[in-house]
Every structure is written in structure tokens, then in C-alpha cells.
Amino acid sequence: MVVLVTNDDGVFSEGLAALCSELEKQDGTEVFIVAPDRERSASGHAITMHQPLRVDEVNIETSRIRPAWAVSGTPADCTKLAVKALLPKMPDIVVSGINRGPNLGTDVFYSGTVSAAIEAAMMGIPALAVSIAAYENIDYSLAARFSAQVAKTVTERKLPAGTILNINVPGLPPSEVTGVAITSLGRSRFSDRFEKRLDPRGRAYYWLTGELVVLDDGPDTDVGAISRNLISLTPVHLDLTSRDLIKTICDWSISIPEMPAGGQSGCEIKE
């Protein structure tokens, strides 16, 4: 199994080191690290187009992997650059993480961790995004062992095209985690607030703050699973099309104003 490991917390993060150490224990597993040179949390699926990407070889003391690559770009850049330019062979799977802090519900749209995995899926490579629901005093051991196990299973059993698995692990001692739940994405949002401040020259600047508001934490959601001390495993598909709404919009008969005779004004729906 050839594994590409990346993240959005940076190449020297504790979560990445713990994940790589666990993957390295599996016989026949070859691990490559390509990750941002600094924290790039909440960078979403941004890619770098208007400046060059810089790459440095670095050593991670807790890992046998020599070297790792530190990239000046985003998590999505790291996946793309690794597959297309840096790695000597195509990875069987990409594992992004282990992220410090959860990526639940609609957080997946902001997450650099998830976006690195999605970039892999866009290139036809199975991928996992792994996060732990804690920010301080984190024990990554269970998340690392579980991720390595799932990575091996996915390479054997495969995933449908364009699909990733988004994994969230409770930020608890392993003995307090009660099991695994296969979930859907819950719904949550931030009650955004911008705090206005003045710099020493009197110019205004703004800090984004806010609190997470949970809108759907049902028992079948990732949010609900974490609240019940379960590991959440959510299959996420890249197709964002609302297929149920297609027929509804067709009934609106939207057309071009003053459309020439013979122009198409309806919908062709394939069942």
C-alpha cells in the first residue's frame, strides 16, 4: 500500500506524525508526506495559481520517513503537487490529517483537511479526511490506529468514484470512545461576528469571531455521533447536484426573454 499523507495543520504537526507512525507499522506500506509548511486551517479548496509553489525537504523526528516535503501552498496544492510532480509512484490512497479540531457537518466546505482529500478524489484516488474533536491535551493514538485500519480496508474494498470518507474521532481517552457510527453530515453554522479594532495608525481592521450553532445533531449525523462519544465515519460525495430540485425547476419554464422561434425552453430529464 502506497500512502500519501497530508494535512492543513502543517508538516510538523503532532497529528500528522502520529498518523504516519501508525501507518509505518503496517507491513508492505510505503508512506510519503507532502504537507503545508505552516498551518493552513480553514483554507477550503483554494489552490495557488498566481505565484510559484516552493518545496523544501524536511525531516520529521518522530517518523522514519526521509524526507518529507514542506510546500508553501494550500492542502489542495499539496495533494495535487504530490501526485503530479513529487511522488515517484501513484499513491493507492491519500490520508489527510489528523486535524486538530473536528470537521463536522457544513465545516467540510471550509476545511483544508477535507479539501486535500477531495482533491485526491477528483484525481481518482481514494481518500480519507481525519479529524479529532479536541484542541488541547490531545491523545492522537486511537485516531491514528483507526485511520490506518480504515486506510487498509479502503485499499482492499475500494470506494465509489468521487467519494471520500470523513472521519471524526471524539477528543476522549480511548477507553471512553463507545464505538463507530456510519453517519450523514449534520448541519451547523457559525454565528459570525466581526470585531472591529484600530491599528496604531488609526486604520480599522476586523477579526472574525463567533460561536458554532448546531442545527441538526440527529442520531444518524456526524454531529450526533460525536456527542455520543462515537467515532463518526461519513461518506462524502463530490456531486453537489440537487437532483430532486431539477424537475421542480423545469416546471418553472425558465427561458430566454424574446427567445427566437424554435429555441429550447423546456428540460430534458433523464430518468
Summary of the structure (lengths in Angstrom):
residues: 271
radius of gyration: 21.1
end to end distance: 39.1
largest distance: 71.0
contacts: 877
relative contact order: 0.14
helix: 27%
strand: 31%
